[in-house]
Amino acid sequence: MKIREISAYRQWQPFRDGTYTCSGGRSAEGFDSLVVRIDTDEGITGWGEMAPLGAFYDPAFAAAARVGFAELAPIVLRSDPRAVSQVRRLMDLHLKGHPYIKSAIDMACWDVLARSAGMPLAEMLGGRYGESVDLYRSISQMSPERMAERARKYRDEGYRRLQVKVGLDPDEDIARIEAVREAIGSDIVLFADANGGWSTHQARRFLRATRHLDYYMEQPCFNYEENRALRPDCDRPLILDESIDSLRALLRANEDRVVDGITIKIARVGGITPASQIRDVAVELGLAVTVEDTGGAEIDTAAMIHLSLSTPAEYRLHTVDFHNWVTTPNGIGIPATRDGTISIGVSAGLGIDVLAEALGGPIHRVKG
């Protein structure tokens, strides 16, 4: 089997709940998504998607992803998309770094591989542990009162896990998480996510002032060394997200005894191939695992669900339903969220029907 045609599409996906704000006042109005389509000489089509959260969240931005695709498309043309590791190495050989540019191509290759085998992606990735995955919903930075109101809204929609965006002034952040906890009661799992926005002294102030609250601490400081220095003062589970950009980063964090769990974002590490490798090693190390991404709609959400379902349940934290964050769909077939969980069927590949007409014409296409 060979790739006979590879195409890229651009889709703007506005946020359903308006501006999304995280630490430092950085904000975005939606996802600028890159969707990749691979057509093979045997008539199988695979799809992939990646969307950075603006240009401020990761070392990634949408315009670069489009330019990078144009660089890589002729390189992978005529490759066997089922040989996912070979395609990954080929991309790495011709484009150093920039893993996010490779992510949607890698995802589309996995979709082809699973479709050609007649298997759902979760089964290709090791098997399905249960029928559904817990979801979290992120509460964008606002006043404590508005964040409490938003928390009640998400709780009433069925979410049982909420991520409170902190990482600004620690005194204001203390008020934010206290207001949210008071608003939703004790039976909702809370994550305080600073997105690396604090210095160590700010993080210590927050941690010491909130010891009476039950929550997970996520990526308090941007720099790994700062998080390592903070660990002795963190008397609750510590999750690293932005610091986990490779298998090497995971191994270092585990060796230093910094982490209780990690968040793997598919685009950050370069696709399903490296994401599944990092996931498998984290499970062997006994760490809690969240598999998600930096953004997207149904195509990307489907990949996150499959990777999450194929993570042993006792090590799995949750994932996120990005397709419900946005108002512009690119696929159908993901069941409605239910009681704060999400699932996916047993159709081959990603298990969804892509709405190709919603994508418009391709912005780049290579045939061979």
C-alpha positions as a Python dict, from the first residue, in 0.01 Angstrom:
ca = {
    (1, 'M'): (0, 0, 0),
    (2, 'K'): (126, 349, -91),
    (3, 'I'): (15, 707, -33),
    (4, 'R'): (-103, 825, -374),
    (5, 'E'): (-241, 1160, -257),
    (6, 'I'): (-208, 1371, 55),
    (7, 'S'): (-410, 1688, 120),
    (8, 'A'): (-439, 1954, 388),
    (9, 'Y'): (-740, 2163, 487),
    (10, 'R'): (-777, 2462, 715),
    (11, 'Q'): (-1078, 2490, 947),
    (12, 'W'): (-1155, 2771, 1188),
    (13, 'Q'): (-1334, 2641, 1499),
    (14, 'P'): (-1479, 2917, 1725),
    (15, 'F'): (-1518, 2839, 2095),
    (16, 'R'): (-1873, 2774, 2207),
    (17, 'D'): (-1826, 2959, 2537),
    (18, 'G'): (-1636, 3258, 2400),
    (19, 'T'): (-1282, 3371, 2473),
    (20, 'Y'): (-1061, 3114, 2642),
    (21, 'T'): (-810, 3270, 2883),
    (22, 'C'): (-524, 3102, 3067),
    (23, 'S'): (-224, 3219, 3271),
    (24, 'G'): (-71, 3556, 3195),
    (25, 'G'): (-393, 3680, 3036),
    (26, 'R'): (-319, 3488, 2717),
    (27, 'S'): (-634, 3409, 2523),
    (28, 'A'): (-779, 3259, 2207),
    (29, 'E'): (-1116, 3276, 2032),
    (30, 'G'): (-1102, 2930, 1873),
    (31, 'F'): (-885, 2664, 1714),
    (32, 'D'): (-714, 2721, 1377),
    (33, 'S'): (-713, 2357, 1274),
    (34, 'L'): (-505, 2170, 1017),
    (35, 'V'): (-681, 1860, 884),
    (36, 'V'): (-485, 1606, 680),
    (37, 'R'): (-628, 1351, 439),
    (38, 'I'): (-430, 1055, 307),
    (39, 'D'): (-560, 856, 9),
    (40, 'T'): (-393, 528, -74),
    (41, 'D'): (-357, 330, -395),
    (42, 'E'): (-582, 63, -241),
    (43, 'G'): (-874, 298, -190),
    (44, 'I'): (-838, 352, 187),
    (45, 'T'): (-860, 707, 322),
    (46, 'G'): (-717, 819, 656),
    (47, 'W'): (-767, 1145, 844),
    (48, 'G'): (-567, 1341, 1099),
    (49, 'E'): (-597, 1676, 1276),
    (50, 'M'): (-395, 1914, 1488),
    (51, 'A'): (-472, 2261, 1618),
    (52, 'P'): (-250, 2470, 1846),
    (53, 'L'): (-405, 2687, 2115),
    (54, 'G'): (-308, 3019, 1960),
    (55, 'A'): (63, 3087, 1925),
    (56, 'F'): (125, 3128, 2299),
    (57, 'Y'): (60, 2790, 2453),
    (58, 'D'): (321, 2559, 2300),
    (59, 'P'): (616, 2615, 2063),
    (60, 'A'): (365, 2578, 1780),
    (61, 'F'): (143, 2797, 1568),
    (62, 'A'): (-108, 2730, 1294),
    (63, 'A'): (64, 2912, 1008),
    (64, 'A'): (383, 2714, 1063),
    (65, 'A'): (185, 2389, 1061),
    (66, 'R'): (50, 2473, 715),
    (67, 'V'): (392, 2566, 578),
    (68, 'G'): (546, 2258, 736),
    (69, 'F'): (286, 2032, 580),
    (70, 'A'): (384, 2164, 236),
    (71, 'E'): (743, 2067, 315),
    (72, 'L'): (660, 1716, 432),
    (73, 'A'): (382, 1614, 194),
    (74, 'P'): (613, 1536, -103),
    (75, 'I'): (850, 1355, 134),
    (76, 'V'): (593, 1104, 259),
    (77, 'L'): (419, 1060, -76),
    (78, 'R'): (449, 699, -202),
    (79, 'S'): (534, 577, 151),
    (80, 'D'): (335, 291, 303),
    (81, 'P'): (118, 472, 563),
    (82, 'R'): (77, 149, 762),
    (83, 'A'): (449, 160, 845),
    (84, 'V'): (388, 433, 1102),
    (85, 'S'): (732, 421, 1262),
    (86, 'Q'): (905, 439, 925),
    (87, 'V'): (695, 738, 820),
    (88, 'R'): (772, 905, 1152),
    (89, 'R'): (1147, 852, 1106),
    (90, 'L'): (1127, 979, 749),
    (91, 'M'): (962, 1302, 866),
    (92, 'D'): (1219, 1343, 1143),
    (93, 'L'): (1500, 1294, 893),
    (94, 'H'): (1379, 1570, 662),
    (95, 'L'): (1240, 1815, 921),
    (96, 'K'): (1428, 1852, 1248),
    (97, 'G'): (1207, 1927, 1544),
    (98, 'H'): (864, 2085, 1496),
    (99, 'P'): (674, 1776, 1615),
    (100, 'Y'): (334, 1946, 1593),
    (101, 'I'): (375, 1976, 1214),
    (102, 'K'): (404, 1597, 1188),
    (103, 'S'): (115, 1512, 1418),
    (104, 'A'): (-180, 1518, 1177),
    (105, 'I'): (14, 1320, 915),
    (106, 'D'): (104, 1057, 1174),
    (107, 'M'): (-259, 1040, 1291),
    (108, 'A'): (-384, 993, 936),
    (109, 'C'): (-135, 708, 890),
    (110, 'W'): (-270, 536, 1201),
    (111, 'D'): (-624, 580, 1071),
    (112, 'V'): (-522, 407, 746),
    (113, 'L'): (-345, 129, 938),
    (114, 'A'): (-646, 56, 1158),
    (115, 'R'): (-893, 80, 870),
    (116, 'S'): (-684, -157, 658),
    (117, 'A'): (-686, -406, 947),
    (118, 'G'): (-1060, -359, 999),
    (119, 'M'): (-1001, -267, 1362),
    (120, 'P'): (-1081, 32, 1582),
    (121, 'L'): (-776, 242, 1666),
    (122, 'A'): (-805, 158, 2038),
    (123, 'E'): (-762, -211, 1962),
    (124, 'M'): (-463, -135, 1740),
    (125, 'L'): (-308, 54, 2030),
    (126, 'G'): (-330, -236, 2274),
    (127, 'G'): (-694, -298, 2353),
    (128, 'R'): (-992, -129, 2511),
    (129, 'Y'): (-1004, -90, 2889),
    (130, 'G'): (-1370, -24, 2959),
    (131, 'E'): (-1629, 143, 2742),
    (132, 'S'): (-1589, 508, 2841),
    (133, 'V'): (-1341, 767, 2965),
    (134, 'D'): (-1393, 1035, 3229),
    (135, 'L'): (-1396, 1390, 3099),
    (136, 'Y'): (-1278, 1713, 3251),
    (137, 'R'): (-1396, 2062, 3161),
    (138, 'S'): (-1163, 2360, 3183),
    (139, 'I'): (-1276, 2683, 3350),
    (140, 'S'): (-1112, 2979, 3180),
    (141, 'Q'): (-963, 3255, 3395),
    (142, 'M'): (-1220, 3513, 3504),
    (143, 'S'): (-1325, 3666, 3832),
    (144, 'P'): (-1382, 3414, 4113),
    (145, 'E'): (-1756, 3476, 4094),
    (146, 'R'): (-1777, 3411, 3720),
    (147, 'M'): (-1557, 3104, 3747),
    (148, 'A'): (-1783, 2967, 4019),
    (149, 'E'): (-2083, 3030, 3797),
    (150, 'R'): (-1913, 2854, 3504),
    (151, 'A'): (-1823, 2562, 3733),
    (152, 'R'): (-2187, 2516, 3832),
    (153, 'K'): (-2284, 2524, 3464),
    (154, 'Y'): (-2037, 2249, 3374),
    (155, 'R'): (-2138, 2045, 3679),
    (156, 'D'): (-2501, 2069, 3571),
    (157, 'E'): (-2398, 1952, 3223),
    (158, 'G'): (-2265, 1635, 3384),
    (159, 'Y'): (-1891, 1698, 3416),
    (160, 'R'): (-1747, 1549, 3736),
    (161, 'R'): (-1392, 1678, 3687),
    (162, 'L'): (-1310, 2046, 3653),
    (163, 'Q'): (-981, 2215, 3571),
    (164, 'V'): (-949, 2559, 3729),
    (165, 'K'): (-717, 2787, 3534),
    (166, 'V'): (-482, 2967, 3773),
    (167, 'G'): (-129, 3102, 3722),
    (168, 'L'): (-180, 3476, 3766),
    (169, 'D'): (-160, 3664, 4096),
    (170, 'P'): (-155, 3390, 4363),
    (171, 'D'): (-393, 3576, 4595),
    (172, 'E'): (-649, 3606, 4315),
    (173, 'D'): (-590, 3241, 4222),
    (174, 'I'): (-653, 3135, 4582),
    (175, 'A'): (-986, 3314, 4566),
    (176, 'R'): (-1063, 3147, 4233),
    (177, 'I'): (-1018, 2790, 4350),
    (178, 'E'): (-1190, 2855, 4683),
    (179, 'A'): (-1490, 3001, 4501),
    (180, 'V'): (-1510, 2708, 4261),
    (181, 'R'): (-1481, 2448, 4538),
    (182, 'E'): (-1750, 2619, 4742),
    (183, 'A'): (-1977, 2640, 4439),
    (184, 'I'): (-1964, 2276, 4335),
    (185, 'G'): (-1919, 2089, 4662),
    (186, 'S'): (-1681, 1812, 4757),
    (187, 'D'): (-1776, 1538, 4510),
    (188, 'I'): (-1622, 1706, 4203),
    (189, 'V'): (-1253, 1636, 4132),
    (190, 'L'): (-1061, 1963, 4092),
    (191, 'F'): (-737, 2035, 3910),
    (192, 'A'): (-558, 2367, 3963),
    (193, 'D'): (-377, 2423, 3633),
    (194, 'A'): (-129, 2710, 3621),
    (195, 'N'): (1, 2628, 3270),
    (196, 'G'): (347, 2713, 3403),
    (197, 'G'): (243, 3068, 3490),
    (198, 'W'): (390, 3097, 3840),
    (199, 'S'): (736, 3149, 3978),
    (200, 'T'): (833, 2915, 4261),
    (201, 'H'): (757, 3171, 4532),
    (202, 'Q'): (410, 3234, 4384),
    (203, 'A'): (340, 2861, 4360),
    (204, 'R'): (448, 2806, 4722),
    (205, 'R'): (219, 3086, 4836),
    (206, 'F'): (-75, 2927, 4655),
    (207, 'L'): (2, 2576, 4782),
    (208, 'R'): (38, 2682, 5143),
    (209, 'A'): (-281, 2889, 5141),
    (210, 'T'): (-492, 2610, 4988),
    (211, 'R'): (-384, 2310, 5195),
    (212, 'H'): (-738, 2287, 5331),
    (213, 'L'): (-870, 2215, 4979),
    (214, 'D'): (-867, 1889, 4785),
    (215, 'Y'): (-726, 1924, 4434),
    (216, 'Y'): (-454, 1808, 4196),
    (217, 'M'): (-176, 2055, 4110),
    (218, 'E'): (-94, 2077, 3740),
    (219, 'Q'): (219, 2239, 3591),
    (220, 'P'): (269, 2516, 3847),
    (221, 'C'): (591, 2653, 3692),
    (222, 'F'): (703, 2662, 3331),
    (223, 'N'): (1061, 2553, 3383),
    (224, 'Y'): (1117, 2189, 3474),
    (225, 'E'): (1385, 2275, 3729),
    (226, 'E'): (1144, 2508, 3906),
    (227, 'N'): (884, 2231, 3933),
    (228, 'R'): (1149, 1995, 4066),
    (229, 'A'): (1248, 2251, 4329),
    (230, 'L'): (882, 2297, 4423),
    (231, 'R'): (807, 1928, 4470),
    (232, 'P'): (894, 1909, 4844),
    (233, 'D'): (635, 2183, 4914),
    (234, 'C'): (362, 2017, 4707),
    (235, 'D'): (167, 1787, 4939),
    (236, 'R'): (-80, 1677, 4673),
    (237, 'P'): (-59, 1491, 4342),
    (238, 'L'): (160, 1683, 4098),
    (239, 'I'): (85, 1652, 3727),
    (240, 'L'): (326, 1776, 3460),
    (241, 'D'): (184, 1881, 3124),
    (242, 'E'): (390, 2137, 2932),
    (243, 'S'): (713, 1982, 3059),
    (244, 'I'): (630, 1643, 2904),
    (245, 'D'): (732, 1693, 2542),
    (246, 'S'): (920, 1365, 2487),
    (247, 'L'): (995, 1023, 2630),
    (248, 'R'): (1324, 1160, 2758),
    (249, 'A'): (1137, 1429, 2957),
    (250, 'L'): (911, 1165, 3111),
    (251, 'L'): (1205, 949, 3216),
    (252, 'R'): (1382, 1245, 3374),
    (253, 'A'): (1074, 1352, 3570),
    (254, 'N'): (1022, 1000, 3697),
    (255, 'E'): (1386, 953, 3791),
    (256, 'D'): (1378, 1282, 3984),
    (257, 'R'): (1056, 1172, 4160),
    (258, 'V'): (884, 1493, 4057),
    (259, 'V'): (560, 1360, 3909),
    (260, 'D'): (258, 1160, 4015),
    (261, 'G'): (108, 1185, 3668),
    (262, 'I'): (154, 1333, 3323),
    (263, 'T'): (-54, 1489, 3050),
    (264, 'I'): (38, 1379, 2699),
    (265, 'K'): (-69, 1611, 2420),
    (266, 'I'): (-63, 1437, 2083),
    (267, 'A'): (52, 1736, 1876),
    (268, 'R'): (316, 1841, 2130),
    (269, 'V'): (500, 1509, 2099),
    (270, 'G'): (443, 1465, 1725),
    (271, 'G'): (149, 1229, 1680),
    (272, 'I'): (-1, 901, 1793),
    (273, 'T'): (325, 708, 1740),
    (274, 'P'): (529, 893, 2009),
    (275, 'A'): (221, 960, 2225),
    (276, 'S'): (144, 588, 2256),
    (277, 'Q'): (509, 514, 2334),
    (278, 'I'): (520, 774, 2612),
    (279, 'R'): (185, 649, 2742),
    (280, 'D'): (303, 288, 2758),
    (281, 'V'): (623, 378, 2944),
    (282, 'A'): (430, 598, 3191),
    (283, 'V'): (196, 307, 3266),
    (284, 'E'): (492, 75, 3325),
    (285, 'L'): (630, 334, 3568),
    (286, 'G'): (299, 343, 3755),
    (287, 'L'): (213, 704, 3673),
    (288, 'A'): (-133, 849, 3617),
    (289, 'V'): (-190, 938, 3251),
    (290, 'T'): (-405, 1189, 3069),
    (291, 'V'): (-405, 1171, 2690),
    (292, 'E'): (-539, 1475, 2508),
    (293, 'D'): (-418, 1741, 2265),
    (294, 'T'): (-379, 2113, 2212),
    (295, 'G'): (-707, 2148, 2020),
    (296, 'G'): (-928, 2036, 1735),
    (297, 'A'): (-1276, 1900, 1671),
    (298, 'E'): (-1416, 1549, 1608),
    (299, 'I'): (-1118, 1404, 1422),
    (300, 'D'): (-873, 1493, 1697),
    (301, 'T'): (-1117, 1411, 1976),
    (302, 'A'): (-1168, 1063, 1831),
    (303, 'A'): (-792, 1001, 1842),
    (304, 'M'): (-780, 1118, 2205),
    (305, 'I'): (-1062, 883, 2300),
    (306, 'H'): (-896, 582, 2137),
    (307, 'L'): (-563, 654, 2304),
    (308, 'S'): (-740, 704, 2637),
    (309, 'L'): (-951, 388, 2611),
    (310, 'S'): (-639, 186, 2534),
    (311, 'T'): (-477, 314, 2856),
    (312, 'P'): (-531, 77, 3152),
    (313, 'A'): (-816, 220, 3357),
    (314, 'E'): (-626, 216, 3687),
    (315, 'Y'): (-366, 455, 3539),
    (316, 'R'): (-604, 671, 3338),
    (317, 'L'): (-707, 1013, 3466),
    (318, 'H'): (-937, 1164, 3204),
    (319, 'T'): (-949, 1330, 2864),
    (320, 'V'): (-1132, 1624, 2708),
    (321, 'D'): (-1416, 1656, 2455),
    (322, 'F'): (-1275, 1932, 2236),
    (323, 'H'): (-1546, 1882, 1973),
    (324, 'N'): (-1794, 2009, 2233),
    (325, 'W'): (-1581, 2318, 2293),
    (326, 'V'): (-1626, 2445, 1938),
    (327, 'T'): (-1917, 2535, 1713),
    (328, 'T'): (-1778, 2401, 1382),
    (329, 'P'): (-1776, 2021, 1344),
    (330, 'N'): (-1561, 1814, 1110),
    (331, 'G'): (-1706, 1469, 1174),
    (332, 'I'): (-1994, 1265, 1313),
    (333, 'G'): (-2002, 940, 1506),
    (334, 'I'): (-1879, 1029, 1856),
    (335, 'P'): (-2160, 943, 2099),
    (336, 'A'): (-2298, 1222, 2313),
    (337, 'T'): (-2119, 1275, 2642),
    (338, 'R'): (-2298, 1101, 2926),
    (339, 'D'): (-2261, 1160, 3299),
    (340, 'G'): (-1925, 1325, 3249),
    (341, 'T'): (-1786, 1046, 3032),
    (342, 'I'): (-1722, 989, 2663),
    (343, 'S'): (-1702, 677, 2449),
    (344, 'I'): (-1661, 574, 2088),
    (345, 'G'): (-1789, 284, 1880),
    (346, 'V'): (-1613, -14, 1726),
    (347, 'S'): (-1592, 98, 1363),
    (348, 'A'): (-1250, 66, 1204),
    (349, 'G'): (-991, 341, 1235),
    (350, 'L'): (-1088, 659, 1416),
    (351, 'G'): (-1447, 539, 1407),
    (352, 'I'): (-1607, 856, 1273),
    (353, 'D'): (-1738, 984, 943),
    (354, 'V'): (-1550, 1296, 842),
    (355, 'L'): (-1761, 1582, 706),
    (356, 'A'): (-1537, 1651, 411),
    (357, 'E'): (-1773, 1912, 270),
    (358, 'A'): (-1738, 2117, 590),
    (359, 'L'): (-1366, 2154, 524),
    (360, 'G'): (-1396, 2334, 192),
    (361, 'G'): (-1125, 2291, -69),
    (362, 'P'): (-774, 2175, 20),
    (363, 'I'): (-513, 2443, 86),
    (364, 'H'): (-241, 2205, -33),
    (365, 'R'): (-248, 1876, -222),
    (366, 'V'): (25, 1650, -355),
    (367, 'K'): (-35, 1356, -589),
    (368, 'G'): (202, 1091, -711),
}
